[in-house]
Amino acid sequence: QLQLVESGGGSVQPGGSLRLSCVASEFTSDYYSIAWFRQAPGQEREGVSCISGRGGRIVYVDSVKGRFTISKDNAKNTFYLQMNNLKPEDTARYYCAHGTYCLPEFLRSDQFYDHWGQGTQVTVSS
């Protein structure tokens, strides 16, 4: 069973940066993808970004374009989300998820993923 573990969350002031990591317990296939989702209290879980197994496709939602960068290190079974210029509305618990596709439509729903991490909290406040 694939296990995903997120880390790197914390509390930061607006304009600050954080780098989230998602470590997989085993090597993932090049034919699968990793997505980052987030969920704020009282809100539905929303997709943020994804990267294909081969790295050839990367998708960001409009609210994070130009601020967030997704990347991966296949040798370390690790995926990253570099978050710059953080805003209070970025406050949420962030999850990585393993799935088949990296397409914009698959960031609009959380039902297309077969493994999830426990999440890491990101809090942006003055």
KEMIMI-128608 format. One record per atom (N, C-alpha, C): x, y, z; residue number from 0; residue in three letters; atom name. Coordinates in pm, whole numbers, plus 50000, padded with zeros to 5 digits. Each point is the difference from the previous one (the first is absolute). Layout:
REM residues N
{xx:X | yy:Y | zz:Z | k:NUM | r:ALA | a:CA}
...
//
This chain:
REM residues 126
{xx:50084 | yy:49882 | zz:50000 | k:0 | r:GLN | a:N}
{xx:49916 | yy:50118 | zz:50000 | k:0 | r:GLN | a:CA}
{xx:50089 | yy:50125 | zz:50000 | k:0 | r:GLN | a:C}
{xx:49969 | yy:50090 | zz:49912 | k:1 | r:LEU | a:N}
{xx:50075 | yy:50124 | zz:49992 | k:1 | r:LEU | a:CA}
{xx:49963 | yy:50091 | zz:50117 | k:1 | r:LEU | a:C}
{xx:50101 | yy:50057 | zz:50064 | k:2 | r:GLN | a:N}
{xx:49980 | yy:50095 | zz:50107 | k:2 | r:GLN | a:CA}
{xx:50066 | yy:50132 | zz:49963 | k:2 | r:GLN | a:C}
{xx:49929 | yy:50109 | zz:50023 | k:3 | r:LEU | a:N}
{xx:50049 | yy:50133 | zz:49971 | k:3 | r:LEU | a:CA}
{xx:50007 | yy:50079 | zz:50130 | k:3 | r:LEU | a:C}
{xx:50110 | yy:50069 | zz:50022 | k:4 | r:VAL | a:N}
{xx:50019 | yy:50078 | zz:50121 | k:4 | r:VAL | a:CA}
{xx:50043 | yy:50141 | zz:49963 | k:4 | r:VAL | a:C}
{xx:49920 | yy:50097 | zz:50042 | k:5 | r:GLU | a:N}
{xx:50030 | yy:50140 | zz:49973 | k:5 | r:GLU | a:CA}
{xx:50076 | yy:50061 | zz:50117 | k:5 | r:GLU | a:C}
{xx:50080 | yy:50100 | zz:49969 | k:6 | r:SER | a:N}
{xx:50070 | yy:50076 | zz:50102 | k:6 | r:SER | a:CA}
{xx:50033 | yy:50138 | zz:49944 | k:6 | r:SER | a:C}
{xx:50047 | yy:50088 | zz:50086 | k:7 | r:GLY | a:N}
{xx:50044 | yy:50131 | zz:49958 | k:7 | r:GLY | a:CA}
{xx:49903 | yy:50113 | zz:50030 | k:7 | r:GLY | a:C}
{xx:49884 | yy:49967 | zz:50052 | k:8 | r:GLY | a:N}
{xx:49904 | yy:50104 | zz:50035 | k:8 | r:GLY | a:CA}
{xx:50045 | yy:50079 | zz:50121 | k:8 | r:GLY | a:C}
{xx:49930 | yy:50107 | zz:50026 | k:9 | r:GLY | a:N}
{xx:50032 | yy:50085 | zz:50114 | k:9 | r:GLY | a:CA}
{xx:49923 | yy:50128 | zz:49994 | k:9 | r:GLY | a:C}
{xx:50039 | yy:50093 | zz:50083 | k:10 | r:SER | a:N}
{xx:49938 | yy:50131 | zz:50009 | k:10 | r:SER | a:CA}
{xx:50094 | yy:50104 | zz:49941 | k:10 | r:SER | a:C}
{xx:49947 | yy:50085 | zz:49914 | k:11 | r:VAL | a:N}
{xx:50082 | yy:50099 | zz:49932 | k:11 | r:VAL | a:CA}
{xx:49919 | yy:50127 | zz:49979 | k:11 | r:VAL | a:C}
{xx:50068 | yy:50112 | zz:49991 | k:12 | r:GLN | a:N}
{xx:49934 | yy:50127 | zz:49973 | k:12 | r:GLN | a:CA}
{xx:49969 | yy:50014 | zz:49852 | k:12 | r:GLN | a:C}
{xx:49902 | yy:50082 | zz:49965 | k:13 | r:PRO | a:N}
{xx:49974 | yy:50024 | zz:49858 | k:13 | r:PRO | a:CA}
{xx:50127 | yy:50044 | zz:49927 | k:13 | r:PRO | a:C}
{xx:50017 | yy:49946 | zz:49881 | k:14 | r:GLY | a:N}
{xx:50120 | yy:50026 | zz:49922 | k:14 | r:GLY | a:CA}
{xx:50112 | yy:49901 | zz:50024 | k:14 | r:GLY | a:C}
{xx:49985 | yy:49916 | zz:50100 | k:15 | r:GLY | a:N}
{xx:50101 | yy:49902 | zz:50031 | k:15 | r:GLY | a:CA}
{xx:49993 | yy:49879 | zz:49909 | k:15 | r:GLY | a:C}
{xx:50090 | yy:49905 | zz:50026 | k:16 | r:SER | a:N}
{xx:50012 | yy:49881 | zz:49917 | k:16 | r:SER | a:CA}
{xx:50007 | yy:49875 | zz:50085 | k:16 | r:SER | a:C}
{xx:49952 | yy:49892 | zz:49943 | k:17 | r:LEU | a:N}
{xx:50012 | yy:49867 | zz:50058 | k:17 | r:LEU | a:CA}
{xx:50022 | yy:49900 | zz:49888 | k:17 | r:LEU | a:C}
{xx:50067 | yy:49893 | zz:50032 | k:18 | r:ARG | a:N}
{xx:50018 | yy:49891 | zz:49905 | k:18 | r:ARG | a:CA}
{xx:49946 | yy:49872 | zz:50060 | k:18 | r:ARG | a:C}
{xx:49896 | yy:49948 | zz:49939 | k:19 | r:LEU | a:N}
{xx:49940 | yy:49876 | zz:50045 | k:19 | r:LEU | a:CA}
{xx:50063 | yy:49881 | zz:49929 | k:19 | r:LEU | a:C}
{xx:50011 | yy:49891 | zz:50073 | k:20 | r:SER | a:N}
{xx:50051 | yy:49876 | zz:49945 | k:20 | r:SER | a:CA}
{xx:49898 | yy:49890 | zz:50016 | k:20 | r:SER | a:C}
{xx:49997 | yy:49911 | zz:49906 | k:21 | r:CYS | a:N}
{xx:49916 | yy:49882 | zz:50005 | k:21 | r:CYS | a:CA}
{xx:50087 | yy:49880 | zz:49966 | k:21 | r:CYS | a:C}
{xx:50022 | yy:49914 | zz:50097 | k:22 | r:VAL | a:N}
{xx:50086 | yy:49884 | zz:49982 | k:22 | r:VAL | a:CA}
{xx:49915 | yy:49876 | zz:49983 | k:22 | r:VAL | a:C}
{xx:50024 | yy:49927 | zz:49895 | k:23 | r:ALA | a:N}
{xx:49929 | yy:49876 | zz:49973 | k:23 | r:ALA | a:CA}
{xx:50078 | yy:49882 | zz:50058 | k:23 | r:ALA | a:C}
{xx:49927 | yy:49904 | zz:50052 | k:24 | r:SER | a:N}
{xx:50063 | yy:49885 | zz:50065 | k:24 | r:SER | a:CA}
{xx:50063 | yy:49903 | zz:49902 | k:24 | r:SER | a:C}
{xx:49966 | yy:50012 | zz:49875 | k:25 | r:GLU | a:N}
{xx:50056 | yy:49916 | zz:49896 | k:25 | r:GLU | a:CA}
{xx:50005 | yy:50079 | zz:49871 | k:25 | r:GLU | a:C}
{xx:50075 | yy:49949 | zz:49906 | k:26 | r:PHE | a:N}
{xx:50010 | yy:50070 | zz:49872 | k:26 | r:PHE | a:CA}
{xx:49866 | yy:50003 | zz:49930 | k:26 | r:PHE | a:C}
{xx:49968 | yy:50114 | zz:49944 | k:27 | r:THR | a:N}
{xx:49878 | yy:50017 | zz:49924 | k:27 | r:THR | a:CA}
{xx:50027 | yy:49983 | zz:49852 | k:27 | r:THR | a:C}
{xx:49899 | yy:49958 | zz:49929 | k:28 | r:SER | a:N}
{xx:50013 | yy:49977 | zz:49857 | k:28 | r:SER | a:CA}
{xx:50006 | yy:50131 | zz:49924 | k:28 | r:SER | a:C}
{xx:50073 | yy:49999 | zz:49890 | k:29 | r:ASP | a:N}
{xx:50003 | yy:50116 | zz:49912 | k:29 | r:ASP | a:CA}
{xx:49864 | yy:50028 | zz:49937 | k:29 | r:ASP | a:C}
{xx:49912 | yy:49904 | zz:50005 | k:30 | r:TYR | a:N}
{xx:49868 | yy:50013 | zz:49939 | k:30 | r:TYR | a:CA}
{xx:49894 | yy:50050 | zz:50099 | k:30 | r:TYR | a:C}
{xx:50041 | yy:50036 | zz:50118 | k:31 | r:TYR | a:N}
{xx:49911 | yy:50060 | zz:50099 | k:31 | r:TYR | a:CA}
{xx:50046 | yy:50141 | zz:50031 | k:31 | r:TYR | a:C}
{xx:49917 | yy:50072 | zz:50072 | k:32 | r:SER | a:N}
{xx:50028 | yy:50139 | zz:50031 | k:32 | r:SER | a:CA}
{xx:49977 | yy:50028 | zz:50148 | k:32 | r:SER | a:C}
{xx:50052 | yy:50112 | zz:50044 | k:33 | r:ILE | a:N}
{xx:49981 | yy:50048 | zz:50136 | k:33 | r:ILE | a:CA}
{xx:49934 | yy:50137 | zz:49993 | k:33 | r:ILE | a:C}
{xx:49900 | yy:50018 | zz:50082 | k:34 | r:ALA | a:N}
{xx:49932 | yy:50127 | zz:50011 | k:34 | r:ALA | a:CA}
{xx:50009 | yy:50052 | zz:50142 | k:34 | r:ALA | a:C}
{xx:50000 | yy:50131 | zz:50013 | k:35 | r:TRP | a:N}
{xx:49989 | yy:50066 | zz:50129 | k:35 | r:TRP | a:CA}
{xx:49860 | yy:50058 | zz:50013 | k:35 | r:TRP | a:C}
{xx:49936 | yy:49968 | zz:50110 | k:36 | r:PHE | a:N}
{xx:49871 | yy:50055 | zz:50036 | k:36 | r:PHE | a:CA}
{xx:50013 | yy:50076 | zz:50131 | k:36 | r:PHE | a:C}
{xx:49902 | yy:50083 | zz:50030 | k:37 | r:ARG | a:N}
{xx:49997 | yy:50069 | zz:50128 | k:37 | r:ARG | a:CA}
{xx:49856 | yy:50014 | zz:50047 | k:37 | r:ARG | a:C}
{xx:49985 | yy:50009 | zz:50131 | k:38 | r:GLN | a:N}
{xx:49868 | yy:50013 | zz:50059 | k:38 | r:GLN | a:CA}
{xx:50006 | yy:50093 | zz:50119 | k:38 | r:GLN | a:C}
{xx:49923 | yy:50106 | zz:49993 | k:39 | r:ALA | a:N}
{xx:49987 | yy:50094 | zz:50110 | k:39 | r:ALA | a:CA}
{xx:49876 | yy:49964 | zz:50081 | k:39 | r:ALA | a:C}
{xx:49995 | yy:50041 | zz:50127 | k:40 | r:PRO | a:N}
{xx:49882 | yy:49969 | zz:50082 | k:40 | r:PRO | a:CA}
{xx:49871 | yy:50048 | zz:49936 | k:40 | r:PRO | a:C}
{xx:49902 | yy:49912 | zz:49996 | k:41 | r:GLY | a:N}
{xx:49872 | yy:50034 | zz:49941 | k:41 | r:GLY | a:CA}
{xx:49998 | yy:50001 | zz:49849 | k:41 | r:GLY | a:C}
{xx:50110 | yy:49966 | zz:49937 | k:42 | r:GLN | a:N}
{xx:50010 | yy:50002 | zz:49855 | k:42 | r:GLN | a:CA}
{xx:50016 | yy:49859 | zz:49945 | k:42 | r:GLN | a:C}
{xx:49965 | yy:49984 | zz:49876 | k:43 | r:GLU | a:N}
{xx:50027 | yy:49874 | zz:49932 | k:43 | r:GLU | a:CA}
{xx:50147 | yy:49992 | zz:49962 | k:43 | r:GLU | a:C}
{xx:50047 | yy:49879 | zz:49988 | k:44 | r:ARG | a:N}
{xx:50137 | yy:49980 | zz:49957 | k:44 | r:ARG | a:CA}
{xx:50013 | yy:50040 | zz:49853 | k:44 | r:ARG | a:C}
{xx:50101 | yy:50081 | zz:49969 | k:45 | r:GLU | a:N}
{xx:50018 | yy:50050 | zz:49866 | k:45 | r:GLU | a:CA}
{xx:50139 | yy:49966 | zz:49947 | k:45 | r:GLU | a:C}
{xx:50006 | yy:49972 | zz:49873 | k:46 | r:GLY | a:N}
{xx:50127 | yy:49973 | zz:49936 | k:46 | r:GLY | a:CA}
{xx:50082 | yy:50125 | zz:49984 | k:46 | r:GLY | a:C}
{xx:50130 | yy:49986 | zz:50010 | k:47 | r:VAL | a:N}
{xx:50094 | yy:50111 | zz:49988 | k:47 | r:VAL | a:CA}
{xx:50090 | yy:49984 | zz:49879 | k:47 | r:VAL | a:C}
{xx:50059 | yy:49882 | zz:49986 | k:48 | r:SER | a:N}
{xx:50097 | yy:49977 | zz:49894 | k:48 | r:SER | a:CA}
{xx:50018 | yy:49851 | zz:49982 | k:48 | r:SER | a:C}
{xx:50051 | yy:49961 | zz:49885 | k:49 | r:CYS | a:N}
{xx:50035 | yy:49861 | zz:49978 | k:49 | r:CYS | a:CA}
{xx:50117 | yy:49992 | zz:49904 | k:49 | r:CYS | a:C}
{xx:50066 | yy:49885 | zz:50005 | k:50 | r:ILE | a:N}
{xx:50112 | yy:49972 | zz:49910 | k:50 | r:ILE | a:CA}
{xx:49988 | yy:49856 | zz:49955 | k:50 | r:ILE | a:C}
{xx:50020 | yy:49977 | zz:49872 | k:51 | r:SER | a:N}
{xx:49991 | yy:49865 | zz:49947 | k:51 | r:SER | a:CA}
{xx:50121 | yy:49918 | zz:50039 | k:51 | r:SER | a:C}
{xx:49984 | yy:49869 | zz:49993 | k:52 | r:GLY | a:N}
{xx:50109 | yy:49912 | zz:50037 | k:52 | r:GLY | a:CA}
{xx:50126 | yy:50022 | zz:49920 | k:52 | r:GLY | a:C}
{xx:49985 | yy:50033 | zz:49875 | k:53 | r:ARG | a:N}
{xx:50114 | yy:50027 | zz:49913 | k:53 | r:ARG | a:CA}
{xx:50050 | yy:50144 | zz:50012 | k:53 | r:ARG | a:C}
{xx:49926 | yy:50083 | zz:50069 | k:54 | r:GLY | a:N}
{xx:50037 | yy:50139 | zz:50017 | k:54 | r:GLY | a:CA}
{xx:49969 | yy:50089 | zz:49882 | k:54 | r:GLY | a:C}
{xx:49935 | yy:49944 | zz:49899 | k:55 | r:GLY | a:N}
{xx:49974 | yy:50076 | zz:49880 | k:55 | r:GLY | a:CA}
{xx:49879 | yy:50089 | zz:50005 | k:55 | r:GLY | a:C}
{xx:49919 | yy:49983 | zz:50100 | k:56 | r:ARG | a:N}
{xx:49880 | yy:50081 | zz:50014 | k:56 | r:ARG | a:CA}
{xx:49990 | yy:50052 | zz:50143 | k:56 | r:ARG | a:C}
{xx:49982 | yy:50128 | zz:50013 | k:57 | r:ILE | a:N}
{xx:49982 | yy:50066 | zz:50129 | k:57 | r:ILE | a:CA}
{xx:49880 | yy:50092 | zz:49989 | k:57 | r:ILE | a:C}
{xx:49917 | yy:49998 | zz:50100 | k:58 | r:VAL | a:N}
{xx:49880 | yy:50082 | zz:50002 | k:58 | r:VAL | a:CA}
{xx:49993 | yy:50075 | zz:50132 | k:58 | r:VAL | a:C}
{xx:49963 | yy:50128 | zz:49993 | k:59 | r:TYR | a:N}
{xx:49974 | yy:50081 | zz:50118 | k:59 | r:TYR | a:CA}
{xx:49861 | yy:50062 | zz:49987 | k:59 | r:TYR | a:C}
{xx:49933 | yy:50015 | zz:50111 | k:60 | r:VAL | a:N}
{xx:49878 | yy:50079 | zz:49997 | k:60 | r:VAL | a:CA}
{xx:50039 | yy:50147 | zz:49997 | k:60 | r:VAL | a:C}
{xx:49909 | yy:50083 | zz:49949 | k:61 | r:ASP | a:N}
{xx:50032 | yy:50140 | zz:49977 | k:61 | r:ASP | a:CA}
{xx:50043 | yy:50073 | zz:50127 | k:61 | r:ASP | a:C}
{xx:49946 | yy:49963 | zz:50112 | k:62 | r:SER | a:N}
{xx:50027 | yy:50073 | zz:50123 | k:62 | r:SER | a:CA}
{xx:50145 | yy:49987 | zz:50048 | k:62 | r:SER | a:C}
{xx:50074 | yy:49902 | zz:49950 | k:63 | r:VAL | a:N}
{xx:50137 | yy:49979 | zz:50045 | k:63 | r:VAL | a:CA}
{xx:50102 | yy:50018 | zz:49889 | k:63 | r:VAL | a:C}
{xx:49956 | yy:50023 | zz:49879 | k:64 | r:LYS | a:N}
{xx:50094 | yy:50017 | zz:49888 | k:64 | r:LYS | a:CA}
{xx:50094 | yy:50116 | zz:50026 | k:64 | r:LYS | a:C}
{xx:50127 | yy:49977 | zz:49973 | k:65 | r:GLY | a:N}
{xx:50101 | yy:50102 | zz:50023 | k:65 | r:GLY | a:CA}
{xx:50053 | yy:50004 | zz:50141 | k:65 | r:GLY | a:C}
{xx:49937 | yy:49929 | zz:50092 | k:66 | r:ARG | a:N}
{xx:50042 | yy:49998 | zz:50139 | k:66 | r:ARG | a:CA}
{xx:50047 | yy:49861 | zz:50045 | k:66 | r:ARG | a:C}
{xx:49934 | yy:49896 | zz:49951 | k:67 | r:PHE | a:N}
{xx:50031 | yy:49863 | zz:50041 | k:67 | r:PHE | a:CA}
{xx:50072 | yy:49928 | zz:49887 | k:67 | r:PHE | a:C}
{xx:50087 | yy:49908 | zz:50038 | k:68 | r:THR | a:N}
{xx:50072 | yy:49918 | zz:49903 | k:68 | r:THR | a:CA}
{xx:49999 | yy:49856 | zz:50048 | k:68 | r:THR | a:C}
{xx:49955 | yy:49911 | zz:49915 | k:69 | r:ILE | a:N}
{xx:50000 | yy:49858 | zz:50033 | k:69 | r:ILE | a:CA}
{xx:50118 | yy:49933 | zz:49931 | k:69 | r:ILE | a:C}
{xx:50061 | yy:49904 | zz:50067 | k:70 | r:SER | a:N}
{xx:50114 | yy:49930 | zz:49944 | k:70 | r:SER | a:CA}
{xx:50008 | yy:49861 | zz:50063 | k:70 | r:SER | a:C}
{xx:50092 | yy:49921 | zz:49950 | k:71 | r:LYS | a:N}
{xx:50014 | yy:49864 | zz:50051 | k:71 | r:LYS | a:CA}
{xx:50145 | yy:49955 | zz:49990 | k:71 | r:LYS | a:C}
{xx:50034 | yy:49905 | zz:50085 | k:72 | r:ASP | a:N}
{xx:50130 | yy:49935 | zz:49997 | k:72 | r:ASP | a:CA}
{xx:49971 | yy:49850 | zz:50001 | k:72 | r:ASP | a:C}
{xx:50005 | yy:49939 | zz:49883 | k:73 | r:ASN | a:N}
{xx:49965 | yy:49860 | zz:49988 | k:73 | r:ASN | a:CA}
{xx:50091 | yy:49909 | zz:50083 | k:73 | r:ASN | a:C}
{xx:50127 | yy:50033 | zz:50006 | k:74 | r:ALA | a:N}
{xx:50094 | yy:49917 | zz:50074 | k:74 | r:ALA | a:CA}
{xx:49968 | yy:49996 | zz:50149 | k:74 | r:ALA | a:C}
{xx:49940 | yy:50105 | zz:50052 | k:75 | r:LYS | a:N}
{xx:49967 | yy:50008 | zz:50142 | k:75 | r:LYS | a:CA}
{xx:49853 | yy:49972 | zz:50029 | k:75 | r:LYS | a:C}
{xx:49924 | yy:49969 | zz:49897 | k:76 | r:ASN | a:N}
{xx:49855 | yy:49979 | zz:50015 | k:76 | r:ASN | a:CA}
{xx:49934 | yy:50119 | zz:50068 | k:76 | r:ASN | a:C}
{xx:50042 | yy:50118 | zz:49964 | k:77 | r:THR | a:N}
{xx:49956 | yy:50120 | zz:50069 | k:77 | r:THR | a:CA}
{xx:49946 | yy:50103 | zz:49902 | k:77 | r:THR | a:C}
{xx:49891 | yy:50063 | zz:50040 | k:78 | r:PHE | a:N}
{xx:49937 | yy:50105 | zz:49924 | k:78 | r:PHE | a:CA}
{xx:49998 | yy:50126 | zz:50085 | k:78 | r:PHE | a:C}
{xx:50009 | yy:50115 | zz:49935 | k:79 | r:TYR | a:N}
{xx:50013 | yy:50126 | zz:50070 | k:79 | r:TYR | a:CA}
{xx:49897 | yy:50100 | zz:49951 | k:79 | r:TYR | a:C}
{xx:49964 | yy:50089 | zz:50088 | k:80 | r:LEU | a:N}
{xx:49922 | yy:50116 | zz:49965 | k:80 | r:LEU | a:CA}
{xx:50066 | yy:50122 | zz:50063 | k:80 | r:LEU | a:C}
{xx:50070 | yy:50077 | zz:49919 | k:81 | r:GLN | a:N}
{xx:50061 | yy:50123 | zz:50046 | k:81 | r:GLN | a:CA}
{xx:49896 | yy:50110 | zz:49995 | k:81 | r:GLN | a:C}
{xx:49974 | yy:50063 | zz:50112 | k:82 | r:MET | a:N}
{xx:49897 | yy:50102 | zz:50011 | k:82 | r:MET | a:CA}
{xx:50065 | yy:50132 | zz:50038 | k:82 | r:MET | a:C}
{xx:49992 | yy:50096 | zz:49910 | k:83 | r:ASN | a:N}
{xx:50055 | yy:50133 | zz:50021 | k:83 | r:ASN | a:CA}
{xx:49889 | yy:50102 | zz:50006 | k:83 | r:ASN | a:C}
{xx:50031 | yy:50115 | zz:50057 | k:84 | r:ASN | a:N}
{xx:49904 | yy:50109 | zz:50012 | k:84 | r:ASN | a:CA}
{xx:49867 | yy:49950 | zz:50055 | k:84 | r:ASN | a:C}
{xx:50007 | yy:49932 | zz:50110 | k:85 | r:LEU | a:N}
{xx:49881 | yy:49941 | zz:50059 | k:85 | r:LEU | a:CA}
{xx:49901 | yy:50107 | zz:50045 | k:85 | r:LEU | a:C}
{xx:49874 | yy:49966 | zz:49987 | k:86 | r:LYS | a:N}
{xx:49890 | yy:50088 | zz:50035 | k:86 | r:LYS | a:CA}
{xx:49915 | yy:49936 | zz:50108 | k:86 | r:LYS | a:C}
{xx:49927 | yy:50079 | zz:50078 | k:87 | r:PRO | a:N}
{xx:49913 | yy:49941 | zz:50102 | k:87 | r:PRO | a:CA}
{xx:49903 | yy:49897 | zz:49944 | k:87 | r:PRO | a:C}
{xx:49953 | yy:50020 | zz:49879 | k:88 | r:GLU | a:N}
{xx:49907 | yy:49905 | zz:49940 | k:88 | r:GLU | a:CA}
{xx:50064 | yy:49868 | zz:49963 | k:88 | r:GLU | a:C}
{xx:50132 | yy:49990 | zz:50011 | k:89 | r:ASP | a:N}
{xx:50069 | yy:49873 | zz:49981 | k:89 | r:ASP | a:CA}
{xx:49995 | yy:49914 | zz:50125 | k:89 | r:ASP | a:C}
{xx:49952 | yy:50055 | zz:50110 | k:90 | r:THR | a:N}
{xx:49993 | yy:49924 | zz:50124 | k:90 | r:THR | a:CA}
{xx:49910 | yy:49878 | zz:49983 | k:90 | r:THR | a:C}
{xx:50053 | yy:49883 | zz:50027 | k:91 | r:ALA | a:N}
{xx:49927 | yy:49875 | zz:49981 | k:91 | r:ALA | a:CA}
{xx:50090 | yy:49886 | zz:50042 | k:91 | r:ALA | a:C}
{xx:49940 | yy:49883 | zz:50009 | k:92 | r:ARG | a:N}
{xx:50078 | yy:49880 | zz:50012 | k:92 | r:ARG | a:CA}
{xx:50026 | yy:49948 | zz:49859 | k:92 | r:ARG | a:C}
{xx:50126 | yy:49972 | zz:49971 | k:93 | r:TYR | a:N}
{xx:50041 | yy:49960 | zz:49866 | k:93 | r:TYR | a:CA}
{xx:50026 | yy:49850 | zz:49995 | k:93 | r:TYR | a:C}
{xx:49946 | yy:49937 | zz:49898 | k:94 | r:TYR | a:N}
{xx:50011 | yy:49856 | zz:49981 | k:94 | r:TYR | a:CA}
{xx:50062 | yy:49969 | zz:49865 | k:94 | r:TYR | a:C}
{xx:50078 | yy:49895 | zz:49994 | k:95 | r:CYS | a:N}
{xx:50038 | yy:49946 | zz:49870 | k:95 | r:CYS | a:CA}
{xx:49918 | yy:49876 | zz:49972 | k:95 | r:CYS | a:C}
{xx:49974 | yy:49977 | zz:49874 | k:96 | r:ALA | a:N}
{xx:49914 | yy:49890 | zz:49958 | k:96 | r:ALA | a:CA}
{xx:50058 | yy:49934 | zz:49876 | k:96 | r:ALA | a:C}
{xx:49988 | yy:49871 | zz:49996 | k:97 | r:HIS | a:N}
{xx:50051 | yy:49919 | zz:49889 | k:97 | r:HIS | a:CA}
{xx:49885 | yy:49962 | zz:49909 | k:97 | r:HIS | a:C}
{xx:50017 | yy:50024 | zz:49872 | k:98 | r:GLY | a:N}
{xx:49896 | yy:49966 | zz:49905 | k:98 | r:GLY | a:CA}
{xx:50056 | yy:49968 | zz:49863 | k:98 | r:GLY | a:C}
{xx:49913 | yy:49991 | zz:49904 | k:99 | r:THR | a:N}
{xx:50038 | yy:49959 | zz:49866 | k:99 | r:THR | a:CA}
{xx:50030 | yy:50117 | zz:49908 | k:99 | r:THR | a:C}
{xx:49927 | yy:50111 | zz:50018 | k:100 | r:TYR | a:N}
{xx:50005 | yy:50108 | zz:49904 | k:100 | r:TYR | a:CA}
{xx:50047 | yy:50130 | zz:50062 | k:100 | r:TYR | a:C}
{xx:50061 | yy:50083 | zz:49918 | k:101 | r:CYS | a:N}
{xx:50026 | yy:50139 | zz:50034 | k:101 | r:CYS | a:CA}
{xx:49936 | yy:50085 | zz:49891 | k:101 | r:CYS | a:C}
{xx:49876 | yy:50035 | zz:50025 | k:102 | r:LEU | a:N}
{xx:49922 | yy:50082 | zz:49909 | k:102 | r:LEU | a:CA}
{xx:49921 | yy:50101 | zz:50081 | k:102 | r:LEU | a:C}
{xx:49969 | yy:50115 | zz:49944 | k:103 | r:PRO | a:N}
{xx:49928 | yy:50101 | zz:50079 | k:103 | r:PRO | a:CA}
{xx:49871 | yy:49949 | zz:50060 | k:103 | r:PRO | a:C}
{xx:49927 | yy:49917 | zz:49926 | k:104 | r:GLU | a:N}
{xx:49872 | yy:49954 | zz:50051 | k:104 | r:GLU | a:CA}
{xx:50014 | yy:49911 | zz:50122 | k:104 | r:GLU | a:C}
{xx:50114 | yy:49936 | zz:50015 | k:105 | r:PHE | a:N}
{xx:50020 | yy:49911 | zz:50114 | k:105 | r:PHE | a:CA}
{xx:50049 | yy:50072 | zz:50125 | k:105 | r:PHE | a:C}
{xx:50016 | yy:50131 | zz:49992 | k:106 | r:LEU | a:N}
{xx:50020 | yy:50083 | zz:50117 | k:106 | r:LEU | a:CA}
{xx:49869 | yy:50058 | zz:50051 | k:106 | r:LEU | a:C}
{xx:49894 | yy:49977 | zz:49930 | k:107 | r:ARG | a:N}
{xx:49869 | yy:50048 | zz:50041 | k:107 | r:ARG | a:CA}
{xx:49924 | yy:49899 | zz:50084 | k:107 | r:ARG | a:C}
{xx:50054 | yy:49882 | zz:50016 | k:108 | r:SER | a:N}
{xx:49937 | yy:49896 | zz:50080 | k:108 | r:SER | a:CA}
{xx:50107 | yy:49918 | zz:50069 | k:108 | r:SER | a:C}
{xx:49969 | yy:49951 | zz:50119 | k:109 | r:ASP | a:N}
{xx:50095 | yy:49919 | zz:50074 | k:109 | r:ASP | a:CA}
{xx:49971 | yy:49851 | zz:49990 | k:109 | r:ASP | a:C}
{xx:49912 | yy:49961 | zz:49909 | k:110 | r:GLN | a:N}
{xx:49957 | yy:49861 | zz:49994 | k:110 | r:GLN | a:CA}
{xx:50081 | yy:49915 | zz:49904 | k:110 | r:GLN | a:C}
{xx:50102 | yy:50057 | zz:49938 | k:111 | r:PHE | a:N}
{xx:50075 | yy:49927 | zz:49900 | k:111 | r:PHE | a:CA}
{xx:50137 | yy:49956 | zz:50049 | k:111 | r:PHE | a:C}
{xx:50018 | yy:49991 | zz:50130 | k:112 | r:TYR | a:N}
{xx:50129 | yy:49969 | zz:50059 | k:112 | r:TYR | a:CA}
{xx:49988 | yy:49880 | zz:50092 | k:112 | r:TYR | a:C}
{xx:50100 | yy:49914 | zz:49995 | k:113 | r:ASP | a:N}
{xx:49992 | yy:49874 | zz:50073 | k:113 | r:ASP | a:CA}
{xx:50080 | yy:49998 | zz:50130 | k:113 | r:ASP | a:C}
{xx:50086 | yy:50098 | zz:50024 | k:114 | r:HIS | a:N}
{xx:50075 | yy:50008 | zz:50124 | k:114 | r:HIS | a:CA}
{xx:50014 | yy:50145 | zz:50041 | k:114 | r:HIS | a:C}
{xx:49990 | yy:50024 | zz:50130 | k:115 | r:TRP | a:N}
{xx:50010 | yy:50133 | zz:50057 | k:115 | r:TRP | a:CA}
{xx:50093 | yy:50000 | zz:50121 | k:115 | r:TRP | a:C}
{xx:50070 | yy:50111 | zz:50017 | k:116 | r:GLY | a:N}
{xx:50076 | yy:50020 | zz:50121 | k:116 | r:GLY | a:CA}
{xx:49913 | yy:50055 | zz:50111 | k:116 | r:GLY | a:C}
{xx:50059 | yy:50016 | zz:50118 | k:117 | r:GLN | a:N}
{xx:49927 | yy:50052 | zz:50115 | k:117 | r:GLN | a:CA}
{xx:49991 | yy:50152 | zz:50001 | k:117 | r:GLN | a:C}
{xx:50081 | yy:50066 | zz:49920 | k:118 | r:GLY | a:N}
{xx:49994 | yy:50144 | zz:49988 | k:118 | r:GLY | a:CA}
{xx:50099 | yy:50071 | zz:50091 | k:118 | r:GLY | a:C}
{xx:50029 | yy:50123 | zz:49965 | k:119 | r:THR | a:N}
{xx:50084 | yy:50087 | zz:50080 | k:119 | r:THR | a:CA}
{xx:49939 | yy:50139 | zz:50001 | k:119 | r:THR | a:C}
{xx:49997 | yy:50062 | zz:50116 | k:120 | r:GLN | a:N}
{xx:49929 | yy:50125 | zz:50017 | k:120 | r:GLN | a:CA}
{xx:50085 | yy:50119 | zz:49957 | k:120 | r:GLN | a:C}
{xx:49939 | yy:50089 | zz:49924 | k:121 | r:VAL | a:N}
{xx:50061 | yy:50126 | zz:49960 | k:121 | r:VAL | a:CA}
{xx:49911 | yy:50113 | zz:50051 | k:121 | r:VAL | a:C}
{xx:50058 | yy:50089 | zz:50076 | k:122 | r:THR | a:N}
{xx:49927 | yy:50114 | zz:50055 | k:122 | r:THR | a:CA}
{xx:50073 | yy:50128 | zz:49962 | k:122 | r:THR | a:C}
{xx:49928 | yy:50091 | zz:49935 | k:123 | r:VAL | a:N}
{xx:50056 | yy:50126 | zz:49955 | k:123 | r:VAL | a:CA}
{xx:49923 | yy:50113 | zz:50069 | k:123 | r:VAL | a:C}
{xx:50067 | yy:50072 | zz:50088 | k:124 | r:SER | a:N}
{xx:49934 | yy:50107 | zz:50074 | k:124 | r:SER | a:CA}
{xx:50102 | yy:50103 | zz:50045 | k:124 | r:SER | a:C}
{xx:49952 | yy:50121 | zz:50025 | k:125 | r:SER | a:N}
{xx:50087 | yy:50107 | zz:50045 | k:125 | r:SER | a:CA}
{xx:50026 | yy:49990 | zz:50150 | k:125 | r:SER | a:C}
//
